[in-house]
Structures are given as structure tokens and as C-alpha cells.
């Protein structure tokens, strides 16, 4: 028996079908027609049609003449879509993807810190300060370590002043949630303090190096690549 789709049938079906596509449930069979999906999942054709449209917009599906709806290869999927990324990270072999995602982080976040050293406003720096206070509180059991850590990284992205960098906030959040709360050397508030100190000093090079060291300490797999 399938679990219920929840109150929002369209998004429930979207999540169910997206996960099934990504984990390879349809690798050995054609993707069902809208009528088959409606019957299989006990929803209306309009709900099915909207869910399929959303999956198409995410790059997972496409409609081909005389072929019907087909699953697109992974290279066509929108990997920056947070639903797609979440489904991918739920796959059995998601460890490799997490390494690749962190390779992207190490290319993005140090540069965001360097930009923050140049362009962060007083309010941006205050937000980074507040996230550090949350991390300190988390160490005393007064806040959530993971959410505080995410707030710190997002505040750096926002402080860059570049809206394209800020667009990575959901991706960074998913990567950190998948990796779990920081532990050991990666949990040291002093590492984050060095990033903030360099930003306050308006030193882009020091900010870049401090953030690179921080992200590198929390990465899976080999370091320093």
C-alpha cells in the first residue's frame, strides 16, 4: 500500500515521481502515461498533468512525438533545483554526489567571503556576527548546531553583495544538512571567527583563505583537492 500523498496532491505526486525517477525505478520500463499515473496513484488527471509539467520543468521528463513522455538523461536534469538535488542525495550512491557538491562549494564560498570583505554592509556583518553567536549558543545546547551553521554560510553568501552567489543558499543548506551537524575540527567556532575577522578587516585574500580552510575541514573525501 502506498503512503498518502498529503494535503497537496500535486506536490505529493511530484515528490513521489521525482524520487522514483532519480532512484531508477523506471530504468527497465517506460514512464507511465498520465492516465496510468492517475490510476496508480489515485489522483485526477489534472493533478497528474501538473506534476508531470513540473518534472518536465526540472529537466527530468520530456514529451516526444510518437514516444510519449520519456525520462531525460541525468545530464539534462536541473541539478541546481533543490528538489532534484534532494532526490539525488537520497540515492544509495549519494556520497559521490556530496563530494561533487562540496567541490562546487569550495569554488563558490571562498570567493563569496572575499567579496564580502569588499562589499558587505554593516547589516551583513551584523548578520554574520549573529550567526556566530548562534553557533556559540549551540555549543551550550541553546540552539541547533546545524541551523546555526547554515545561517553562517548563508550570511556570507548574502554579504558578498552578488545575487548570483546568494542563489546557492539552498544548495549549501542541503549539502550541510546531508553532511549533518559539524563535529570535531569542523565544529570549532574559532574557524568561523577567523572568516568574520578577515571580512571585518576588509581583507579579501585572508577572507578567501579562511573560508577555504573552513569548507575544506567539513568536506567528505580527500582534502585539499
N, C-alpha and C positions, 0 to 999 in steps of 0.2 A: 504494500500500500504506500502510495506516495504521500509525503508530508504536505499539509495545506500550503497554498501559495501566499497566504496572508491577506491582509485587507486590501492592499494594492495589487490586484491581479496581474496587471501588465508588468510591473517591476518584479513581481514574484516569478512570473514566467520568464522574463528576461534573465534573471539571475539563474534560474534552473537550466535554461537552454544554453546560456553562455558558458556556465561551468561544464555542462555536458560536452559542448563543442571543444573546449580547451583541454579537457582531460582525455579526449579522443574517443568518446562514446560512439561517435558516428563515423569512425575511420573505416569500418568494414560494411557500412550500409549507407544508402542515400539519405540525405536530410529529408525529414518528413514534409509533406505538403501542409499548407495551412489547415486544411480540413482534417488531416491526420493528427496534427498537433492539437487542434481544438478538441478532438475526440479523446486523445490520450490524456490530456491534462484537465479535461472537464471545464473548459472555458469557451467563451464565444469566439467567433471568427474575427470580430473586431479587436478583441484583446490579443489574439494570436497575430493578427496582421500588424498591430502596433509594436509588439515585441520583436517581430522579425525585422521591421523597419529600423528599430533601434540597434539591433545586432548588425544590420547592414551598414548603418552609420558608423559603427565601431570597427568596420572592416572585416568582420568575421564571416559575413554572408554576402552573396550577390545573386542576382537573378539573371539567368542566361536563356536566350531563346532556345526552345526545344529541349532545354536541360533542367528547367525549373530552378529552384533555389539550391545553390551549392555552397559548400564551405570553402572559404578562401585559404590559401597557404598562410602560414604564420607570418611571413614577411609582409603580408598585406594588412595585418591587424594593427590597430592603433595602440601601440604599446604605451603611449602617454595617457590613454584613457584609464582612469582609476579602477573601473570595473574589470577591464581586460587584465590589467596588472594584478589585481587581487586574485582573479581566477588563475592566472599563470602561476602565482606564488603558492597556490593551493595544490598545484600538481606535485606528484611524487618526487620529481626531479627538480624541484624549485630551487635547490641550493645553488645550482649553476646560474640560474636567473638572478638570484640575490647577489651573487658575486658580480655579475654584469651590471646590475643596477648600482651597486656601490662603486664600480668603475666610473659610471656616469656621475655619481655624487662627488667623487674626488676630483672630477674635472670641473664641476659646477660650483660647489660650495666654497672652496678656497678663493675662487675668483669673486664670488659674491661678497666674501669677507673683505677682500681687497677693495672692492667698490664701496663697501660700507665705510671703510676708513676714509674714503674721499667724500662720499655724498650723504652719509647717514645724518638725519636731522636729530635735534635734541630729543624729540619724541621717540625716534627709532632707537636711540641709545638707551633711553629710559626703559623701553620695552625689553631690550636685551638684558638690562640690569634686573628687571622684574623676573625674567625667566631664570636668571641665575639664583635669585632669591628663592624661587620655587624649587630649584634643584637642591639648594641647601635645606629647605624645609622637607623635601622628600627624604633626604638623608636622615632626618629626625622622625620620619614617619608621619609628617604633617601634610604631605602632598604626594601625588602619584609620580614616581620617578620617570616613567615613560612619557606621560603627557607633558611634564616639565621639560624633558629633553627635547621633545618635538617642538615645544614653544620656543626654545632657544634657537634651534636651527631655522625655524620659520622666521623668527625675528631678524636673523642675519640676512636671509633672502630678501625680506622686506626692506631692510636697511640699505641694501645695495642700490635702491632707487631705480632699479631696472625691472619693469613689469614682466619681462620675459623670464628673468630669474625667479620671480615670485610665483610664476606658473608651475614651478617644480615643487611647491609646498606639499601638495597631496602625494606626490611620488616619494618625497623624502619621508613624509609621515608613514606611508605604507611600508617603506623599507625599514624604518626604525621599529614599527610595530611588529613586523615579521621577525626581525632580529631579536626582539624582546627588550626588556629594560636593560640599560647599561650596567655592566658589572666590572669589578676589578679595576684595571687602569683606565678603562673607558668611562668609569663612573666618577673619576676624580674631578671635583668641581674646579680644581686649580687649572686643569686643561682648558676649560671654558673661560675661566678668568683671564687666561693669557690672551685668548682671542679678543675678549672685550677690552682689555688693557691696550692692545695694539690698535684696535679701532678708535678708542678714545684718544690715543696718541696721534691719530691720523697718519698711521704708518702702514701703507698698503702692503709692502713686502712682508713685514712682520705679521700682519693680519693673515695674509695668504699662507705663510708657513705655519702659523699656529693652528689655523683651521685644517690645513692638510694633515698635520700631526694628529689632530683630534679625530677626523674622519678615518684616517688610516688605522688608528688604535681600535676602532669599533667595526672594522671591516672583517668579513669572513674570508677565509683562504689566505694565500701568501700576502705578506705586507710589502709595501714599497714598490709595487709594480707600476 
